[in-house]
Amino acid sequence: MSKLHLVFGGRVSDPQGLDFVDLNNLDVVGLFPDYKSAEKAWRSAAQRTVDDAEMKYVVVHLHKLLQPEAE
């Protein structure tokens, strides 16, 4: 199984949490085949909004969600 990673972000109610305010307006950066390329995309997206404390981007390890017993 590929080690798929999803990078997305959006406005959060608390910068220390993951409660996204408007799920309809999430910025889906993309799907990536490895962590290295996902991290590069995450850094780029996060850097664009570095001055906005309410914007947050994350990397989700989809392979861990699809096959949690494989870890």
Secondary structure, 3 states (H helix, E strand, C coil): CCCCEEEEEEEECCCCCCCECCHHHCEEEEEECCHHHHHHHHHHHHHHCCCCCCEEEEEEEHHHHHCHHHC
